[in-house]
Amino acid sequence: QVQLVESGGDLVQAGGSLRLSCAASETIFDFNRMGWYRQAPGEKRELVGDITRAGTTNYADSVKGRFTISSDNAKNTMYVQMNSLEPDDTAVYYCNANKYMADYWGKGTQVAVSS
């Protein structure tokens, strides 16, 4: 069973930066793709962005130019560098991994951005 553990969430002021990490219990090279999702209170979970095994990244329009997703195979970890944070970025951020048609989720990490 794949386990994913997010970390790095915090309370920051608008305009600030955070880097979230998602540590996997096994080699991430076996994952077809990994992604970051977020869910704000009262809202549906939405895709922030993802990265394929080949290293191709994709982002939601709302975070393009501000967020950057990367991965480190040696550390079995995916990251998202979040810059120019806005209050609308406040949410629980979840890590997702897809392997052999199965999806795995972490428990999330809270990001709060104050105005």
C-alpha angles and dihedrals in degrees: 000000000000115000123199123192122191124202140166102068116143146146112274137167122253110277093031131117138235135179118213123199131204114197117197126208092227140026111305090209087083092060118097089210141345126209146182120229130179137201125197121199110285093006135105120256110266136194114254095181144303144214128216128218087260091057098253112148132205128189140194112250090243093064103032111128092016105060127053124191121204139161138212112208092191091059096036087231137130122202139195118201108204118196133175090024118201131200088251088064089069107120146104107280118215132195119222131190130188120207127167092343093308124115124216128193138197123220094252139242125242121241118187123183118194123206 
